[in-house]
């Protein structure tokens, strides 16, 4: 593995035999870190939003799932 930092990015080189499933999980995590790096949201705000989204999903799908 080679890790290189330039003025604009970090470059990671891995051998081709690295497990792609694990690598995809790592990339998903890094994508999340990149997307949230400049966020000023508090954890309580995130939790409230998640609860609201879940509630809306349940209200929209309850009749389909509970008979």
mmJSON file of the N, C-alpha and C atoms, coordinates in Angstrom:
{"data_MODEL":{"atom_site":{
"group_PDB":["ATOM","ATOM","ATOM","ATOM","ATOM","ATOM","ATOM","ATOM","ATOM","ATOM","ATOM","ATOM","ATOM","ATOM","ATOM","ATOM","ATOM","ATOM","ATOM","ATOM","ATOM","ATOM","ATOM","ATOM","ATOM","ATOM","ATOM","ATOM","ATOM","ATOM","ATOM","ATOM","ATOM","ATOM","ATOM","ATOM","ATOM","ATOM","ATOM","ATOM","ATOM","ATOM","ATOM","ATOM","ATOM","ATOM","ATOM","ATOM","ATOM","ATOM","ATOM","ATOM","ATOM","ATOM","ATOM","ATOM","ATOM","ATOM","ATOM","ATOM","ATOM","ATOM","ATOM","ATOM","ATOM","ATOM","ATOM","ATOM","ATOM","ATOM","ATOM","ATOM","ATOM","ATOM","ATOM","ATOM","ATOM","ATOM","ATOM","ATOM","ATOM","ATOM","ATOM","ATOM","ATOM","ATOM","ATOM","ATOM","ATOM","ATOM","ATOM","ATOM","ATOM","ATOM","ATOM","ATOM","ATOM","ATOM","ATOM","ATOM","ATOM","ATOM","ATOM","ATOM","ATOM","ATOM","ATOM","ATOM","ATOM","ATOM","ATOM","ATOM","ATOM","ATOM","ATOM","ATOM","ATOM","ATOM","ATOM","ATOM","ATOM","ATOM","ATOM","ATOM","ATOM","ATOM","ATOM","ATOM","ATOM","ATOM","ATOM","ATOM","ATOM","ATOM","ATOM","ATOM","ATOM","ATOM","ATOM","ATOM","ATOM","ATOM","ATOM","ATOM","ATOM","ATOM","ATOM","ATOM","ATOM","ATOM","ATOM","ATOM","ATOM","ATOM","ATOM","ATOM","ATOM","ATOM","ATOM","ATOM","ATOM","ATOM","ATOM","ATOM","ATOM","ATOM","ATOM","ATOM","ATOM","ATOM","ATOM","ATOM","ATOM","ATOM","ATOM","ATOM","ATOM","ATOM","ATOM","ATOM","ATOM","ATOM","ATOM","ATOM","ATOM","ATOM","ATOM","ATOM","ATOM","ATOM","ATOM","ATOM","ATOM","ATOM","ATOM","ATOM","ATOM","ATOM","ATOM","ATOM","ATOM"],
"id":[1,2,3,4,5,6,7,8,9,10,11,12,13,14,15,16,17,18,19,20,21,22,23,24,25,26,27,28,29,30,31,32,33,34,35,36,37,38,39,40,41,42,43,44,45,46,47,48,49,50,51,52,53,54,55,56,57,58,59,60,61,62,63,64,65,66,67,68,69,70,71,72,73,74,75,76,77,78,79,80,81,82,83,84,85,86,87,88,89,90,91,92,93,94,95,96,97,98,99,100,101,102,103,104,105,106,107,108,109,110,111,112,113,114,115,116,117,118,119,120,121,122,123,124,125,126,127,128,129,130,131,132,133,134,135,136,137,138,139,140,141,142,143,144,145,146,147,148,149,150,151,152,153,154,155,156,157,158,159,160,161,162,163,164,165,166,167,168,169,170,171,172,173,174,175,176,177,178,179,180,181,182,183,184,185,186,187,188,189,190,191,192,193,194,195,196,197,198,199,200,201],
"type_symbol":["N","C","C","N","C","C","N","C","C","N","C","C","N","C","C","N","C","C","N","C","C","N","C","C","N","C","C","N","C","C","N","C","C","N","C","C","N","C","C","N","C","C","N","C","C","N","C","C","N","C","C","N","C","C","N","C","C","N","C","C","N","C","C","N","C","C","N","C","C","N","C","C","N","C","C","N","C","C","N","C","C","N","C","C","N","C","C","N","C","C","N","C","C","N","C","C","N","C","C","N","C","C","N","C","C","N","C","C","N","C","C","N","C","C","N","C","C","N","C","C","N","C","C","N","C","C","N","C","C","N","C","C","N","C","C","N","C","C","N","C","C","N","C","C","N","C","C","N","C","C","N","C","C","N","C","C","N","C","C","N","C","C","N","C","C","N","C","C","N","C","C","N","C","C","N","C","C","N","C","C","N","C","C","N","C","C","N","C","C","N","C","C","N","C","C","N","C","C","N","C","C"],
"label_atom_id":["N","CA","C","N","CA","C","N","CA","C","N","CA","C","N","CA","C","N","CA","C","N","CA","C","N","CA","C","N","CA","C","N","CA","C","N","CA","C","N","CA","C","N","CA","C","N","CA","C","N","CA","C","N","CA","C","N","CA","C","N","CA","C","N","CA","C","N","CA","C","N","CA","C","N","CA","C","N","CA","C","N","CA","C","N","CA","C","N","CA","C","N","CA","C","N","CA","C","N","CA","C","N","CA","C","N","CA","C","N","CA","C","N","CA","C","N","CA","C","N","CA","C","N","CA","C","N","CA","C","N","CA","C","N","CA","C","N","CA","C","N","CA","C","N","CA","C","N","CA","C","N","CA","C","N","CA","C","N","CA","C","N","CA","C","N","CA","C","N","CA","C","N","CA","C","N","CA","C","N","CA","C","N","CA","C","N","CA","C","N","CA","C","N","CA","C","N","CA","C","N","CA","C","N","CA","C","N","CA","C","N","CA","C","N","CA","C","N","CA","C","N","CA","C","N","CA","C","N","CA","C","N","CA","C"],
"label_alt_id":[null,null,null,null,null,null,null,null,null,null,null,null,null,null,null,null,null,null,null,null,null,null,null,null,null,null,null,null,null,null,null,null,null,null,null,null,null,null,null,null,null,null,null,null,null,null,null,null,null,null,null,null,null,null,null,null,null,null,null,null,null,null,null,null,null,null,null,null,null,null,null,null,null,null,null,null,null,null,null,null,null,null,null,null,null,null,null,null,null,null,null,null,null,null,null,null,null,null,null,null,null,null,null,null,null,null,null,null,null,null,null,null,null,null,null,null,null,null,null,null,null,null,null,null,null,null,null,null,null,null,null,null,null,null,null,null,null,null,null,null,null,null,null,null,null,null,null,null,null,null,null,null,null,null,null,null,null,null,null,null,null,null,null,null,null,null,null,null,null,null,null,null,null,null,null,null,null,null,null,null,null,null,null,null,null,null,null,null,null,null,null,null,null,null,null,null,null,null,null,null,null],
"label_comp_id":["UNK","UNK","UNK","UNK","UNK","UNK","UNK","UNK","UNK","UNK","UNK","UNK","UNK","UNK","UNK","UNK","UNK","UNK","UNK","UNK","UNK","UNK","UNK","UNK","UNK","UNK","UNK","UNK","UNK","UNK","UNK","UNK","UNK","UNK","UNK","UNK","UNK","UNK","UNK","UNK","UNK","UNK","UNK","UNK","UNK","UNK","UNK","UNK","UNK","UNK","UNK","UNK","UNK","UNK","UNK","UNK","UNK","UNK","UNK","UNK","UNK","UNK","UNK","UNK","UNK","UNK","UNK","UNK","UNK","UNK","UNK","UNK","UNK","UNK","UNK","UNK","UNK","UNK","UNK","UNK","UNK","UNK","UNK","UNK","UNK","UNK","UNK","UNK","UNK","UNK","UNK","UNK","UNK","UNK","UNK","UNK","UNK","UNK","UNK","UNK","UNK","UNK","UNK","UNK","UNK","UNK","UNK","UNK","UNK","UNK","UNK","UNK","UNK","UNK","UNK","UNK","UNK","UNK","UNK","UNK","UNK","UNK","UNK","UNK","UNK","UNK","UNK","UNK","UNK","UNK","UNK","UNK","UNK","UNK","UNK","UNK","UNK","UNK","UNK","UNK","UNK","UNK","UNK","UNK","UNK","UNK","UNK","UNK","UNK","UNK","UNK","UNK","UNK","UNK","UNK","UNK","UNK","UNK","UNK","UNK","UNK","UNK","UNK","UNK","UNK","UNK","UNK","UNK","UNK","UNK","UNK","UNK","UNK","UNK","UNK","UNK","UNK","UNK","UNK","UNK","UNK","UNK","UNK","UNK","UNK","UNK","UNK","UNK","UNK","UNK","UNK","UNK","UNK","UNK","UNK","UNK","UNK","UNK","UNK","UNK","UNK"],
"label_asym_id":["A","A","A","A","A","A","A","A","A","A","A","A","A","A","A","A","A","A","A","A","A","A","A","A","A","A","A","A","A","A","A","A","A","A","A","A","A","A","A","A","A","A","A","A","A","A","A","A","A","A","A","A","A","A","A","A","A","A","A","A","A","A","A","A","A","A","A","A","A","A","A","A","A","A","A","A","A","A","A","A","A","A","A","A","A","A","A","A","A","A","A","A","A","A","A","A","A","A","A","A","A","A","A","A","A","A","A","A","A","A","A","A","A","A","A","A","A","A","A","A","A","A","A","A","A","A","A","A","A","A","A","A","A","A","A","A","A","A","A","A","A","A","A","A","A","A","A","A","A","A","A","A","A","A","A","A","A","A","A","A","A","A","A","A","A","A","A","A","A","A","A","A","A","A","A","A","A","A","A","A","A","A","A","A","A","A","A","A","A","A","A","A","A","A","A","A","A","A","A","A","A"],
"label_entity_id":["1","1","1","1","1","1","1","1","1","1","1","1","1","1","1","1","1","1","1","1","1","1","1","1","1","1","1","1","1","1","1","1","1","1","1","1","1","1","1","1","1","1","1","1","1","1","1","1","1","1","1","1","1","1","1","1","1","1","1","1","1","1","1","1","1","1","1","1","1","1","1","1","1","1","1","1","1","1","1","1","1","1","1","1","1","1","1","1","1","1","1","1","1","1","1","1","1","1","1","1","1","1","1","1","1","1","1","1","1","1","1","1","1","1","1","1","1","1","1","1","1","1","1","1","1","1","1","1","1","1","1","1","1","1","1","1","1","1","1","1","1","1","1","1","1","1","1","1","1","1","1","1","1","1","1","1","1","1","1","1","1","1","1","1","1","1","1","1","1","1","1","1","1","1","1","1","1","1","1","1","1","1","1","1","1","1","1","1","1","1","1","1","1","1","1","1","1","1","1","1","1"],
"label_seq_id":[1,1,1,2,2,2,3,3,3,4,4,4,5,5,5,6,6,6,7,7,7,8,8,8,9,9,9,10,10,10,11,11,11,12,12,12,13,13,13,14,14,14,15,15,15,16,16,16,17,17,17,18,18,18,19,19,19,20,20,20,21,21,21,22,22,22,23,23,23,24,24,24,25,25,25,26,26,26,27,27,27,28,28,28,29,29,29,30,30,30,31,31,31,32,32,32,33,33,33,34,34,34,35,35,35,36,36,36,37,37,37,38,38,38,39,39,39,40,40,40,41,41,41,42,42,42,43,43,43,44,44,44,45,45,45,46,46,46,47,47,47,48,48,48,49,49,49,50,50,50,51,51,51,52,52,52,53,53,53,54,54,54,55,55,55,56,56,56,57,57,57,58,58,58,59,59,59,60,60,60,61,61,61,62,62,62,63,63,63,64,64,64,65,65,65,66,66,66,67,67,67],
"pdbx_PDB_ins_code":[null,null,null,null,null,null,null,null,null,null,null,null,null,null,null,null,null,null,null,null,null,null,null,null,null,null,null,null,null,null,null,null,null,null,null,null,null,null,null,null,null,null,null,null,null,null,null,null,null,null,null,null,null,null,null,null,null,null,null,null,null,null,null,null,null,null,null,null,null,null,null,null,null,null,null,null,null,null,null,null,null,null,null,null,null,null,null,null,null,null,null,null,null,null,null,null,null,null,null,null,null,null,null,null,null,null,null,null,null,null,null,null,null,null,null,null,null,null,null,null,null,null,null,null,null,null,null,null,null,null,null,null,null,null,null,null,null,null,null,null,null,null,null,null,null,null,null,null,null,null,null,null,null,null,null,null,null,null,null,null,null,null,null,null,null,null,null,null,null,null,null,null,null,null,null,null,null,null,null,null,null,null,null,null,null,null,null,null,null,null,null,null,null,null,null,null,null,null,null,null,null],
"Cartn_x":[0.853,0.0,0.894,0.48,1.2,0.202,0.537,-0.306,0.504,-0.072,0.622,-0.289,0.235,-0.54,-0.005,-0.9,-0.544,-1.205,-1.061,-1.664,-3.191,-3.75,-5.197,-5.887,-5.132,-5.777,-4.832,-5.422,-4.659,-4.887,-3.83,-3.912,-3.488,-4.345,-4.049,-3.985,-2.876,-2.714,-2.677,-3.512,-3.598,-3.339,-2.82,-2.631,-3.993,-4.014,-5.272,-5.93,-5.21,-5.796,-6.568,-6.647,-7.378,-8.869,-9.504,-10.929,-11.778,-12.542,-13.322,-14.529,-15.092,-16.226,-15.785,-14.693,-14.156,-13.726,-13.145,-12.713,-13.913,-15.022,-16.224,-16.759,-16.714,-17.151,-16.268,-14.976,-14.054,-14.343,-14.588,-14.892,-16.198,-17.208,-18.471,-18.232,-17.405,-17.081,-16.351,-15.382,-14.64,-15.527,-16.478,-17.44,-18.281,-18.713,-19.456,-18.612,-17.357,-16.482,-16.285,-16.14,-15.971,-17.23,-18.385,-19.659,-19.974,-19.51,-19.856,-18.716,-17.608,-16.419,-16.662,-17.448,-17.667,-19.013,-19.689,-20.998,-20.881,-21.802,-21.857,-23.057,-23.692,-24.862,-24.469,-25.325,-25.117,-25.723,-25.208,-25.73,-27.218,-27.66,-29.085,-29.934,-29.417,-30.128,-30.225,-29.134,-29.104,-30.085,-30.085,-30.999,-32.455,-32.771,-34.145,-34.566,-33.679,-33.981,-34.193,-33.34,-33.488,-34.815,-35.206,-36.479,-37.656,-37.569,-38.626,-38.748,-37.61,-37.612,-38.192,-37.78,-38.29,-39.789,-40.254,-41.689,-42.461,-41.958,-42.612,-42.634,-41.538,-41.482,-42.521,-42.601,-43.541,-44.981,-45.298,-46.654,-47.013,-46.048,-46.288,-46.333,-45.716,-45.591,-46.305,-46.879,-47.51,-48.615,-49.489,-50.615,-50.139,-49.027,-48.481,-47.865,-47.348,-46.621,-47.458,-48.444,-49.27,-50.673,-51.11,-52.433,-53.403],
"Cartn_y":[-1.173,0.0,1.23,2.221,3.478,4.599,5.49,6.65,7.889,8.736,9.943,11.139,12.199,13.419,14.498,15.081,16.219,17.458,18.582,19.8,19.778,18.911,18.895,17.595,16.521,15.237,14.247,13.17,12.042,10.876,10.263,9.167,7.878,6.865,5.558,4.537,3.838,2.791,1.446,0.522,-0.811,-1.858,-3.009,-4.088,-4.591,-5.127,-5.557,-6.733,-7.447,-8.607,-8.23,-6.955,-6.522,-6.815,-7.339,-7.686,-6.474,-6.556,-5.407,-5.119,-6.132,-5.896,-5.037,-5.395,-4.606,-3.225,-3.167,-1.893,-0.98,-1.533,-0.731,-0.17,-0.955,-0.465,0.699,0.574,1.645,2.904,2.737,3.876,4.541,3.745,4.31,5.159,4.66,5.405,6.705,6.629,7.823,8.839,8.357,9.243,9.976,9.228,9.83,10.884,10.564,11.513,12.778,12.615,13.765,14.623,13.975,14.702,15.454,14.938,15.545,16.358,16.454,17.096,18.544,19.28,20.693,20.947,19.898,20.037,20.643,21.511,22.098,21.558,20.53,19.928,19.252,19.375,18.687,17.296,16.369,15.003,14.987,15.852,15.9,16.316,17.217,17.612,16.446,15.719,14.556,13.496,13.249,12.258,12.652,13.927,14.402,14.249,14.565,14.418,12.952,12.078,10.642,10.129,10.57,10.141,10.612,11.848,12.4,11.631,11.318,10.574,9.179,8.503,7.16,7.182,8.198,8.311,8.498,9.361,9.587,8.327,7.584,6.342,5.368,5.235,4.3,4.696,5.984,6.437,6.127,6.244,5.986,4.509,3.653,2.236,1.293,1.791,0.936,0.067,0.674,-0.085,-1.189,-0.996,-2.005,-3.168,-2.885,-3.898,-4.573,-3.858,-4.408,-4.625,-5.856,-6.177,-6.556],
"Cartn_z":[0.0,0.0,0.0,-0.776,-0.851,-0.582,0.339,0.624,0.295,-0.542,-0.993,-0.759,-0.192,0.027,-0.916,-1.685,-2.523,-1.913,-2.541,-1.999,-2.095,-2.954,-3.165,-2.768,-2.572,-2.314,-1.655,-1.162,-0.63,-1.593,-2.034,-2.995,-2.295,-2.384,-1.78,-2.898,-2.987,-3.994,-3.284,-3.751,-3.163,-4.232,-3.844,-4.816,-5.319,-6.501,-7.121,-6.412,-5.572,-4.885,-3.612,-3.271,-2.074,-2.264,-1.211,-1.226,-1.578,-2.651,-3.104,-2.207,-1.55,-0.659,0.537,1.149,2.256,1.801,0.62,0.071,-0.173,-0.649,-0.883,0.429,1.482,2.801,3.261,3.023,3.372,2.552,1.272,0.401,0.829,1.192,1.678,2.923,3.835,5.052,4.715,3.81,3.435,2.727,1.937,1.281,2.325,3.346,4.455,5.162,5.464,6.148,5.309,4.013,3.128,3.117,3.044,2.973,4.257,5.393,6.672,7.293,6.613,7.184,7.598,6.853,7.147,7.822,8.201,8.827,10.221,10.527,11.854,12.629,12.086,12.727,14.027,15.011,16.285,16.177,16.97,16.951,17.279,18.177,18.529,17.324,16.477,15.259,14.281,14.138,13.249,13.74,15.041,15.616,15.397,15.574,15.377,13.918,12.997,11.576,11.216,11.73,11.461,11.993,13.174,13.758,12.906,12.421,11.574,10.26,9.658,8.392,8.594,9.664,9.946,10.192,10.92,11.2,9.901,9.02,7.733,6.889,6.908,6.136,6.666,7.983,8.587,8.259,8.332,8.015,6.565,5.674,4.258,3.908,4.702,4.362,5.298,6.371,7.382,6.78,6.007,5.446,4.511,3.881,2.977,3.748,4.943,5.704,6.797,7.341,8.417,7.872,7.931,7.355,8.419],
"occupancy":[1.0,1.0,1.0,1.0,1.0,1.0,1.0,1.0,1.0,1.0,1.0,1.0,1.0,1.0,1.0,1.0,1.0,1.0,1.0,1.0,1.0,1.0,1.0,1.0,1.0,1.0,1.0,1.0,1.0,1.0,1.0,1.0,1.0,1.0,1.0,1.0,1.0,1.0,1.0,1.0,1.0,1.0,1.0,1.0,1.0,1.0,1.0,1.0,1.0,1.0,1.0,1.0,1.0,1.0,1.0,1.0,1.0,1.0,1.0,1.0,1.0,1.0,1.0,1.0,1.0,1.0,1.0,1.0,1.0,1.0,1.0,1.0,1.0,1.0,1.0,1.0,1.0,1.0,1.0,1.0,1.0,1.0,1.0,1.0,1.0,1.0,1.0,1.0,1.0,1.0,1.0,1.0,1.0,1.0,1.0,1.0,1.0,1.0,1.0,1.0,1.0,1.0,1.0,1.0,1.0,1.0,1.0,1.0,1.0,1.0,1.0,1.0,1.0,1.0,1.0,1.0,1.0,1.0,1.0,1.0,1.0,1.0,1.0,1.0,1.0,1.0,1.0,1.0,1.0,1.0,1.0,1.0,1.0,1.0,1.0,1.0,1.0,1.0,1.0,1.0,1.0,1.0,1.0,1.0,1.0,1.0,1.0,1.0,1.0,1.0,1.0,1.0,1.0,1.0,1.0,1.0,1.0,1.0,1.0,1.0,1.0,1.0,1.0,1.0,1.0,1.0,1.0,1.0,1.0,1.0,1.0,1.0,1.0,1.0,1.0,1.0,1.0,1.0,1.0,1.0,1.0,1.0,1.0,1.0,1.0,1.0,1.0,1.0,1.0,1.0,1.0,1.0,1.0,1.0,1.0,1.0,1.0,1.0,1.0,1.0,1.0],
"B_iso_or_equiv":[0.0,0.0,0.0,0.0,0.0,0.0,0.0,0.0,0.0,0.0,0.0,0.0,0.0,0.0,0.0,0.0,0.0,0.0,0.0,0.0,0.0,0.0,0.0,0.0,0.0,0.0,0.0,0.0,0.0,0.0,0.0,0.0,0.0,0.0,0.0,0.0,0.0,0.0,0.0,0.0,0.0,0.0,0.0,0.0,0.0,0.0,0.0,0.0,0.0,0.0,0.0,0.0,0.0,0.0,0.0,0.0,0.0,0.0,0.0,0.0,0.0,0.0,0.0,0.0,0.0,0.0,0.0,0.0,0.0,0.0,0.0,0.0,0.0,0.0,0.0,0.0,0.0,0.0,0.0,0.0,0.0,0.0,0.0,0.0,0.0,0.0,0.0,0.0,0.0,0.0,0.0,0.0,0.0,0.0,0.0,0.0,0.0,0.0,0.0,0.0,0.0,0.0,0.0,0.0,0.0,0.0,0.0,0.0,0.0,0.0,0.0,0.0,0.0,0.0,0.0,0.0,0.0,0.0,0.0,0.0,0.0,0.0,0.0,0.0,0.0,0.0,0.0,0.0,0.0,0.0,0.0,0.0,0.0,0.0,0.0,0.0,0.0,0.0,0.0,0.0,0.0,0.0,0.0,0.0,0.0,0.0,0.0,0.0,0.0,0.0,0.0,0.0,0.0,0.0,0.0,0.0,0.0,0.0,0.0,0.0,0.0,0.0,0.0,0.0,0.0,0.0,0.0,0.0,0.0,0.0,0.0,0.0,0.0,0.0,0.0,0.0,0.0,0.0,0.0,0.0,0.0,0.0,0.0,0.0,0.0,0.0,0.0,0.0,0.0,0.0,0.0,0.0,0.0,0.0,0.0,0.0,0.0,0.0,0.0,0.0,0.0],
"pdbx_formal_charge":[null,null,null,null,null,null,null,null,null,null,null,null,null,null,null,null,null,null,null,null,null,null,null,null,null,null,null,null,null,null,null,null,null,null,null,null,null,null,null,null,null,null,null,null,null,null,null,null,null,null,null,null,null,null,null,null,null,null,null,null,null,null,null,null,null,null,null,null,null,null,null,null,null,null,null,null,null,null,null,null,null,null,null,null,null,null,null,null,null,null,null,null,null,null,null,null,null,null,null,null,null,null,null,null,null,null,null,null,null,null,null,null,null,null,null,null,null,null,null,null,null,null,null,null,null,null,null,null,null,null,null,null,null,null,null,null,null,null,null,null,null,null,null,null,null,null,null,null,null,null,null,null,null,null,null,null,null,null,null,null,null,null,null,null,null,null,null,null,null,null,null,null,null,null,null,null,null,null,null,null,null,null,null,null,null,null,null,null,null,null,null,null,null,null,null,null,null,null,null,null,null],
"auth_seq_id":[1,1,1,2,2,2,3,3,3,4,4,4,5,5,5,6,6,6,7,7,7,8,8,8,9,9,9,10,10,10,11,11,11,12,12,12,13,13,13,14,14,14,15,15,15,16,16,16,17,17,17,18,18,18,19,19,19,20,20,20,21,21,21,22,22,22,23,23,23,24,24,24,25,25,25,26,26,26,27,27,27,28,28,28,29,29,29,30,30,30,31,31,31,32,32,32,33,33,33,34,34,34,35,35,35,36,36,36,37,37,37,38,38,38,39,39,39,40,40,40,41,41,41,42,42,42,43,43,43,44,44,44,45,45,45,46,46,46,47,47,47,48,48,48,49,49,49,50,50,50,51,51,51,52,52,52,53,53,53,54,54,54,55,55,55,56,56,56,57,57,57,58,58,58,59,59,59,60,60,60,61,61,61,62,62,62,63,63,63,64,64,64,65,65,65,66,66,66,67,67,67],
"auth_comp_id":["UNK","UNK","UNK","UNK","UNK","UNK","UNK","UNK","UNK","UNK","UNK","UNK","UNK","UNK","UNK","UNK","UNK","UNK","UNK","UNK","UNK","UNK","UNK","UNK","UNK","UNK","UNK","UNK","UNK","UNK","UNK","UNK","UNK","UNK","UNK","UNK","UNK","UNK","UNK","UNK","UNK","UNK","UNK","UNK","UNK","UNK","UNK","UNK","UNK","UNK","UNK","UNK","UNK","UNK","UNK","UNK","UNK","UNK","UNK","UNK","UNK","UNK","UNK","UNK","UNK","UNK","UNK","UNK","UNK","UNK","UNK","UNK","UNK","UNK","UNK","UNK","UNK","UNK","UNK","UNK","UNK","UNK","UNK","UNK","UNK","UNK","UNK","UNK","UNK","UNK","UNK","UNK","UNK","UNK","UNK","UNK","UNK","UNK","UNK","UNK","UNK","UNK","UNK","UNK","UNK","UNK","UNK","UNK","UNK","UNK","UNK","UNK","UNK","UNK","UNK","UNK","UNK","UNK","UNK","UNK","UNK","UNK","UNK","UNK","UNK","UNK","UNK","UNK","UNK","UNK","UNK","UNK","UNK","UNK","UNK","UNK","UNK","UNK","UNK","UNK","UNK","UNK","UNK","UNK","UNK","UNK","UNK","UNK","UNK","UNK","UNK","UNK","UNK","UNK","UNK","UNK","UNK","UNK","UNK","UNK","UNK","UNK","UNK","UNK","UNK","UNK","UNK","UNK","UNK","UNK","UNK","UNK","UNK","UNK","UNK","UNK","UNK","UNK","UNK","UNK","UNK","UNK","UNK","UNK","UNK","UNK","UNK","UNK","UNK","UNK","UNK","UNK","UNK","UNK","UNK","UNK","UNK","UNK","UNK","UNK","UNK"],
"auth_asym_id":["A","A","A","A","A","A","A","A","A","A","A","A","A","A","A","A","A","A","A","A","A","A","A","A","A","A","A","A","A","A","A","A","A","A","A","A","A","A","A","A","A","A","A","A","A","A","A","A","A","A","A","A","A","A","A","A","A","A","A","A","A","A","A","A","A","A","A","A","A","A","A","A","A","A","A","A","A","A","A","A","A","A","A","A","A","A","A","A","A","A","A","A","A","A","A","A","A","A","A","A","A","A","A","A","A","A","A","A","A","A","A","A","A","A","A","A","A","A","A","A","A","A","A","A","A","A","A","A","A","A","A","A","A","A","A","A","A","A","A","A","A","A","A","A","A","A","A","A","A","A","A","A","A","A","A","A","A","A","A","A","A","A","A","A","A","A","A","A","A","A","A","A","A","A","A","A","A","A","A","A","A","A","A","A","A","A","A","A","A","A","A","A","A","A","A","A","A","A","A","A","A"],
"auth_atom_id":["N","CA","C","N","CA","C","N","CA","C","N","CA","C","N","CA","C","N","CA","C","N","CA","C","N","CA","C","N","CA","C","N","CA","C","N","CA","C","N","CA","C","N","CA","C","N","CA","C","N","CA","C","N","CA","C","N","CA","C","N","CA","C","N","CA","C","N","CA","C","N","CA","C","N","CA","C","N","CA","C","N","CA","C","N","CA","C","N","CA","C","N","CA","C","N","CA","C","N","CA","C","N","CA","C","N","CA","C","N","CA","C","N","CA","C","N","CA","C","N","CA","C","N","CA","C","N","CA","C","N","CA","C","N","CA","C","N","CA","C","N","CA","C","N","CA","C","N","CA","C","N","CA","C","N","CA","C","N","CA","C","N","CA","C","N","CA","C","N","CA","C","N","CA","C","N","CA","C","N","CA","C","N","CA","C","N","CA","C","N","CA","C","N","CA","C","N","CA","C","N","CA","C","N","CA","C","N","CA","C","N","CA","C","N","CA","C","N","CA","C","N","CA","C","N","CA","C","N","CA","C","N","CA","C"],
"pdbx_PDB_model_num":[1,1,1,1,1,1,1,1,1,1,1,1,1,1,1,1,1,1,1,1,1,1,1,1,1,1,1,1,1,1,1,1,1,1,1,1,1,1,1,1,1,1,1,1,1,1,1,1,1,1,1,1,1,1,1,1,1,1,1,1,1,1,1,1,1,1,1,1,1,1,1,1,1,1,1,1,1,1,1,1,1,1,1,1,1,1,1,1,1,1,1,1,1,1,1,1,1,1,1,1,1,1,1,1,1,1,1,1,1,1,1,1,1,1,1,1,1,1,1,1,1,1,1,1,1,1,1,1,1,1,1,1,1,1,1,1,1,1,1,1,1,1,1,1,1,1,1,1,1,1,1,1,1,1,1,1,1,1,1,1,1,1,1,1,1,1,1,1,1,1,1,1,1,1,1,1,1,1,1,1,1,1,1,1,1,1,1,1,1,1,1,1,1,1,1,1,1,1,1,1,1]
}}}
